[in-house]
Amino acid sequence: MTPQPRPVSPGCTAAEERERGAAAVEFALVVPVLLAIVLGIIEFGMIFNAQIQVTAAARDAARVVSITDEPATAMGDAVNVALASAPTVPIAPASVNIAVVPAGTAANPCPAGSEVTVTINHSVDSLTGLFGAATPLTGTGVMRCGV
């Protein structure tokens, strides 16, 4: 029995069939690269958004300490403001570090002319692993006290 030629799709020549097959192979080669690029853009956007929120939270906390009227609760209020300023980033209260230079007293934690620096360390988990398992972020806010 002699092999029968493969039937060609209706309306297509054999050359057009081969073209379609070549296009499918090219598509299969290009899709993984394009998918990696799109996922990288999404991952970078999420990390960048978290960095902006962490930095804004540190700046807001520094502002609270620098202009507070209640020195007894200034540090606690600053931590609460930092947590509230980044609603989509789960900042741990222990990761909020507040330093005043030169140091104040318990009665006045932020004397006029000194600077308060709030540093927040946070780690963002990766969705894809393109940038590692987690990306460490640091946000810093500095304000002059009593201004």
N, C-alpha and C positions, 0 to 999 in steps of 0.2 A: 504494500500500500504506500503510495507516495504522499508525503505530507502536504496538506492543503495550506495555501497561503492564509495568513491571519486576516480576518475580515477587517476592513478599514471602517472607521466610524462613518456614518452617513454624512455626506457632504464634505469629507476630508480626504485628502490624498495621503499617501504613505509619507511624503516629506512633511506634511503638516503634523502628522502623528508623531514623528520624531522630534519636531520642534516643541510640541507640547511636553514630551518627555524631558527634553533638555531644560525647559522652563521649570518643571517640577524639581529637577535636581538642583538647579541654581537657587530656587526658593528654599530648599532644604539646607543649603549651605549658608545662606544669608540670614535666615531667621534667628539662629542662636546668637549671632553677633548683634543684631538689632535688639533682641530681647535683653541681652546683657547691658547694652547701652541704656535702654529705657529703665531697667531695674536700677542701674547705677544712678541715673538722674533722680529717680524717686527716693532712693536711699540717701543721696546727698542732700536733697531737699528736706527730708525729715531731720537729718542731723543738723543742718543749718538752722532750721526752725527752732530746734531745741536749744542751740547755742544762743540764739537771739533772746529766747525766753529766760534762760539762765542769767544772761548778762543784764537783762531788764530787771529781773528779780533782785539781783545784787545791788543795782543802782537804786531801786525803790527802797530797799532795806537801809542803805547808807543814808538816804534822804530822811527817813524816819528818825534815825539816831541823831542826825545833825540838826534837826529843827524841833526836836521833841520838847514839850512843856512838862512832861512827866518823867524825870530822870530815873525814878525807881523802876519803871516798867519799860524803859527805852529799848533795852536789848531784847526782851521778850517780844515786844511789839514789832521790832525789826524782823525777827525770825518769822513771826506770823504774817507780816506783809510780804516777805520773800516767798513764803509758801503759797500765798494767795495770788501773787503776781504771775505765777507760771502755772495756770490751771491744767494744762495738758502734759506737764512734765512733773513726774512724781519726785519732788525734791525731799530728801530726808532732812529733818530738823538738825541732825548732828552734822550735816555737811555744810551748814551755814557758819562761817567763821567771821567774827567781828573783831577788829583791832582798831584802837584809837591811839594816835601818836601826836604829841606826847599823851601818855595815859591820864585819864581823869580819875575822879574819886567816886565813891558810891553815891554821894550826894549830887555830883555833877559828872556823869560818865563821859561827856563830850564838851570840855571847856572851849570857850571861844578861841579861835585861831588854830586849834588842832585839827587833824584830819582823821576821819573815820574811813576805814577800808573794810568792805564786806567782800568776802570771797566765797563762792559757792562751787563745790566740786560735785559733778554729776556724771554718770555713765549712761550712755544710750545704747540699748541692745540693738543689734543688727537684725534686719529682716532677711537679708539675702546672704550675708557673710562676705560680701564684696569688699567691705572695709574692715574686716576682722569680726570677731564675735561681739565686741562692744567697743564703743568709741568714748574715751574720757573727754569730758568738757569742763572748762573752768570759766566762770563768769566773775568779773571783778567790778565793783563800784566804789568810787572814791568821792567824798564830799568834805568840804571844809565846815567845821562846826561853828554854830553861832552866827551864821551869815544871814 
